[in-house]
Amino acid sequence: MKNKLKELLSELHTELGDAGELDTDAKQQLEVLAKDIQGAIDPDSDKPLLEDVSDQLQVAAVNFESEHPRIAGVLENITDTLAKLGI
């Protein structure tokens, strides 16, 4: 499951690189989320913090749905994967 999370993070980074029209704030928000998600792979991660990240991912997915559906889809997949990991 953590390998799937790594794949999804890589996909998110690719989508961020391809989404040239993202404003700076949105791109920075996604980069911070990606960094926090990377922490989910760490076995010593702080579970309450990760639960907050999961909530932020859901909000970000909704916000990106109309203008950047591919990014929203990746975020939703990451949220699902985190849920399967018990986060």
Residue pairs with C-beta under 8 A, 6 or more apart in sequence:
1 81
1 84
1 85
2 40
2 41
2 85
4 81
5 37
5 40
5 41
5 78
5 81
5 82
5 85
6 41
8 74
8 77
8 78
8 81
9 34
9 37
9 38
9 78
11 74
12 30
12 34
12 71
12 74
12 75
12 78
13 34
15 68
15 70
15 71
15 74
16 22
16 27
16 30
16 31
16 34
16 71
19 27
19 68
19 70
19 71
22 30
22 68
26 63
26 64
29 60
30 60
30 71
33 53
33 56
33 57
33 60
33 75
36 49
36 50
36 53
36 56
37 53
37 57
37 78
37 82
39 45
39 46
39 49
39 50
39 53
40 50
40 53
40 82
40 85
40 87
47 87
50 82
50 87
51 87
53 82
54 79
54 82
54 83
54 87
57 75
57 78
57 79
57 82
58 75
58 79
60 72
60 75
61 72
61 73
61 75
61 76
61 79
62 72
64 71
64 72
64 75
65 72
